[in-house]
Amino acid sequence: MKAQVQLMEYLILAVFIVGFMFFIMVFLAGYQQDQFAAEKEQLEVQRITGLMKQFLVSPFLASERGVFEAGRLEGFAGRCSEMQGIFGKGWFIEITVFDGKRPAECKTNTLGKCNVYRFCTENGEGKSISLEMPVNVLGESENGRQMLPANMIVGVHR
């Protein structure tokens, strides 16, 4: 009888040890998954900030650092494939100029009559991450060429 009690003690101890080891494995797997998700988001944010910098210094769109020209932006409206050849795939950018007029999206033949520039927004599957920053747009107004405040949204599709 005494041998049976000792066997049961070892069996119960083994069950607790195996259960504790299982709990530790589940905990570590969840921690690793959270770390991978955080690293993925950090890489996406780094890509967004890199795209922002590329757009801000690009001679195709900006006349000087952080100042876009409305004419250059309108020239690239609707040319997503050419821009993806320059900046890569899986991104979108929207620049909204605050000129006091109703929002009007720029197409290929709306020179001077638009204030919302969208690039490659149609390629998304719904999920994305984006950042916003204020920029300036040099455009035409009633008073001639004028610097207008704008908001730039840069994002990547997940």
Beta strands, then each sheet from edge to edge (+ up, - down):
strand 1: 62-64
strand 2: 67-69
strand 3: 91-97
strand 4: 116-119
strand 5: 128-141
strand 6: 144-157
sheet 1: 1+ 2- 5- 6+ 3- 4+
end
